[in-house]
Amino acid sequence: MREYIDQFLYVLRVERGASAHTQDAYRRDLHQLAEFAQRRGYTVVHALGEDGLLAFAHNLRQRGLAETTIERKLCAARALARFLQREGILPQQTIRSISSSRLPRQLPHALSPEEVRRLLAQPDVHTPLGVRDRAMLELAYAAGLRVSELVGLRLQDVDLGEGFVCVFGKRSKERWVPFGERAQQALQEYLQRVRPQLQRPHSEDYLFLSERGTPLSRTQFWLRLKRYAQQAGISRSISPHTLRHSFAVHLLQGGADLRAVQEMLGHASI
């Protein structure tokens, strides 16, 4: 990728007469993109495509750069992409993707992994409701669910054996989301030990039931989450969406592809 950057900088200097200051600014910004692409193993086409620039922008925000600085670096990347398209190195579709991409702004505040660990440890699993709450918290975090999706789950929506949950999100859009072993174990314990105790003759096939055997409401879950956060020593304001955003941020910090995370969230952006 650096050879293409050198060609672009040559054109800036010789054919366009760019000032030394302008050349240095482009050089710094594009070399930063090249270093990021090398760490991720991106080709030049991937690095300058929509997914590559989305990941680059997110990485810059994680490092605390201002939006104006990030936009300047993205403008440099677009200029390089246009140059490479004219040279026949990049396909035209790459340019269209960059022009139409909606780059996400700063992600809402997320819990740290340690805060999530403390939060998930709060329910008293020696009580039936504690077992249920642990399963809800584990699944909400492991699958990045909206609170409405969590409380609306039916028994048939969960595949414990394969570790997948079928979610119907906004506009009834269906998606299958994987969840890990901790959530599997918590759900299995809840389904085997606790849900039969909570079930009543009038109960429907909702996954999570209240003490009266009715579906747990969003407000009930939010109040319990707030209490567990206080017990975990988390002083900042927390909502069910906090777990969802924490799920996304922690996956991205672990190197997950931004587009894949967006698909798991069932949304165009995080």
C-alpha positions in Angstrom: 0.0 0.0 0.0 2.9 2.4 0.7 4.0 2.3 -2.9 0.6 3.6 -4.0 0.8 6.3 -1.3 4.2 7.3 -2.7 2.8 7.5 -6.2 -0.1 9.7 -5.0 2.3 12.0 -3.1 4.4 12.3 -6.2 1.4 13.5 -8.2 0.5 15.9 -5.5 4.0 17.4 -5.5 4.8 17.4 -9.2 1.5 17.7 -11.1 -0.6 19.6 -8.6 2.1 21.7 -6.9 0.9 21.0 -3.4 2.7 22.8 -0.6 5.2 20.9 1.7 2.7 21.3 4.5 -0.1 19.7 2.5 2.2 16.9 1.4 3.2 16.2 5.0 -0.4 16.1 6.2 -1.4 13.6 3.5 1.7 11.6 4.2 1.0 11.3 8.0 -2.6 10.5 7.5 -2.1 7.9 4.8 0.8 6.2 6.5 -1.4 5.8 9.6 -4.0 4.2 7.4 -1.3 1.9 5.9 -0.1 0.8 9.3 -3.7 0.1 10.4 -4.3 -2.0 7.2 -1.1 -3.9 7.7 -2.0 -4.8 11.3 -5.4 -6.0 10.1 -4.0 -7.8 7.1 -6.1 -5.7 4.7 -5.5 -5.4 1.0 -5.5 -1.9 -0.5 -9.0 -2.6 -1.9 -10.3 -3.7 1.5 -8.5 -0.8 3.3 -10.1 1.8 1.1 -13.5 0.2 0.8 -16.4 0.9 3.1 -15.7 -1.8 5.6 -12.0 -0.9 5.9 -12.8 2.8 6.4 -15.5 2.0 9.0 -13.0 -0.1 10.9 -10.3 2.6 10.6 -12.7 5.3 11.8 -13.7 3.2 14.8 -10.1 2.6 15.7 -9.3 6.3 15.6 -12.3 7.0 17.9 -11.1 4.4 20.3 -7.9 6.3 20.6 -9.7 9.5 21.5 -9.2 11.5 18.3 -11.5 14.4 17.6 -14.1 14.1 14.9 -12.6 16.8 12.8 -9.2 15.0 12.8 -10.9 11.7 11.9 -12.7 13.3 9.0 -9.5 14.8 7.7 -7.8 11.4 7.7 -10.8 9.9 5.9 -10.7 12.7 3.3 -7.1 11.8 2.7 -8.1 8.2 2.2 -10.8 9.1 -0.2 -8.4 11.2 -2.2 -6.0 8.3 -2.5 -8.9 6.0 -3.5 -9.9 8.4 -6.3 -6.4 8.5 -7.5 -6.1 4.7 -7.6 -9.4 4.4 -9.3 -8.2 6.8 -12.1 -5.1 4.6 -12.4 -7.2 1.5 -12.8 -6.0 0.0 -9.5 -9.3 0.2 -7.6 -12.7 -0.6 -9.0 -15.3 2.1 -9.4 -17.5 0.4 -6.9 -15.0 1.2 -4.2 -15.4 4.9 -4.8 -19.2 4.7 -4.7 -19.0 2.8 -1.4 -16.9 5.4 0.2 -19.1 8.3 -1.0 -22.3 6.7 0.3 -20.9 5.2 3.5 -22.4 6.5 6.8 -19.5 6.5 9.2 -20.7 5.9 12.8 -20.1 8.6 15.4 -18.7 7.9 18.8 -20.2 4.8 20.4 -22.3 5.3 23.5 -20.5 4.6 26.7 -19.8 1.0 27.4 -18.9 -0.9 30.5 -15.4 -2.2 30.9 -14.9 -6.0 30.8 -14.3 -6.0 34.5 -17.5 -4.1 35.2 -19.4 -6.6 33.1 -17.9 -9.4 35.0 -18.9 -7.9 38.3 -22.4 -7.1 37.0 -23.0 -10.7 35.8 -21.9 -12.1 39.2 -24.5 -10.2 41.2 -27.7 -12.4 40.9 -27.9 -14.8 43.8 -28.0 -18.2 42.0 -29.1 -19.9 45.2 -32.5 -18.4 44.6 -34.9 -19.1 41.6 -35.1 -15.5 40.6 -31.4 -15.1 40.8 -30.9 -18.0 38.4 -33.4 -16.5 36.0 -31.7 -13.0 36.3 -28.3 -14.5 35.7 -29.5 -16.2 32.6 -31.1 -13.0 31.3 -28.0 -10.9 31.9 -25.7 -13.5 30.4 -27.8 -13.8 27.3 -28.4 -10.0 26.9 -24.7 -9.4 27.0 -23.6 -12.5 25.0 -25.9 -11.8 22.1 -26.2 -8.0 22.3 -30.0 -8.0 22.5 -32.3 -5.1 22.8 -34.4 -5.3 26.0 -37.6 -5.8 23.9 -35.9 -8.7 22.1 -34.8 -10.2 25.3 -38.2 -10.2 27.1 -40.0 -11.2 23.9 -38.1 -14.4 23.4 -40.0 -17.7 23.1 -38.8 -21.1 24.1 -38.5 -22.2 20.4 -36.2 -19.2 19.7 -33.3 -20.6 21.6 -31.1 -23.5 20.3 -29.1 -24.5 23.4 -27.3 -27.3 21.6 -25.9 -25.1 18.9 -25.6 -21.9 21.0 -27.8 -19.7 18.8 -30.8 -17.5 19.5 -33.4 -16.4 16.9 -34.3 -12.8 17.3 -37.0 -10.7 15.8 -35.8 -7.1 15.9 -37.1 -3.9 14.5 -39.6 -4.2 11.5 -39.8 -7.9 12.4 -36.4 -8.6 10.9 -35.2 -12.0 11.8 -31.6 -12.8 12.7 -29.7 -15.7 14.3 -27.1 -14.6 16.9 -24.5 -16.9 18.6 -23.9 -16.9 22.3 -21.1 -18.5 24.4 -20.7 -21.2 26.9 -21.4 -19.1 29.9 -24.8 -18.0 28.6 -25.5 -21.6 27.5 -24.9 -22.9 31.0 -26.9 -20.1 32.7 -29.9 -20.8 30.3 -29.7 -24.5 30.8 -29.9 -24.1 34.6 -32.8 -21.7 34.3 -34.7 -23.9 32.0 -34.2 -27.1 33.9 -34.5 -25.8 37.5 -36.4 -22.6 37.6 -38.8 -22.0 34.7 -40.9 -25.1 35.6 -41.4 -23.5 39.1 -42.4 -20.1 37.6 -44.8 -21.6 35.0 -48.5 -21.4 35.6 -51.5 -22.8 33.8 -52.0 -19.5 32.1 -48.3 -19.1 31.1 -47.5 -18.8 27.5 -44.3 -20.1 25.9 -42.2 -17.0 26.7 -38.6 -17.8 27.7 -38.4 -15.6 30.8 -41.3 -15.6 33.3 -42.1 -13.4 36.3 -43.0 -14.8 39.7 -46.7 -14.8 38.6 -45.9 -16.8 35.5 -46.3 -13.9 33.1 -43.7 -12.6 30.6 -41.2 -10.4 32.3 -41.6 -6.8 31.3 -39.0 -4.4 30.0 -39.4 -2.2 33.1 -39.0 -5.2 35.5 -35.8 -6.1 33.8 -34.5 -2.6 33.8 -35.2 -2.2 37.6 -33.4 -5.4 38.4 -30.4 -4.5 36.1 -30.2 -1.1 37.9 -30.1 -2.8 41.3 -27.4 -5.3 40.2 -25.3 -2.4 38.8 -25.5 -0.6 42.2 -24.5 -3.8 44.0 -21.5 -4.2 41.6 -20.3 -0.8 42.5 -21.1 0.7 39.1 -21.9 4.3 39.9 -22.7 5.7 36.4 -26.2 5.5 34.9 -26.9 2.1 33.3 -29.7 0.8 31.1 -30.4 -2.4 29.2 -28.8 -0.7 26.1 -25.6 -0.4 28.0 -25.1 -4.2 27.9 -25.8 -4.1 24.1 -23.3 -1.4 23.4 -20.7 -3.1 25.7 -21.2 -6.3 23.7 -20.4 -4.4 20.5 -17.4 -2.5 21.8 -15.8 -5.6 23.4 -16.1 -7.5 20.1 -14.6 -4.7 18.2 -11.8 -4.3 20.7 -11.1 -8.0 20.2 -10.6 -7.6 16.5 -14.1 -8.5 15.2 -15.2 -7.2 11.8 -17.4 -4.1 12.2 -19.9 -5.3 9.5 -20.3 -8.6 11.2 -21.0 -6.9 14.6 -23.6 -4.7 12.9 -25.3 -7.8 11.5 -25.4 -9.4 14.9 -26.9 -6.3 16.4 -29.5 -6.2 13.6 -28.8 -2.6 12.8 -27.1 -0.5 10.1 -24.8 1.0 12.7 -23.7 0.4 16.3 
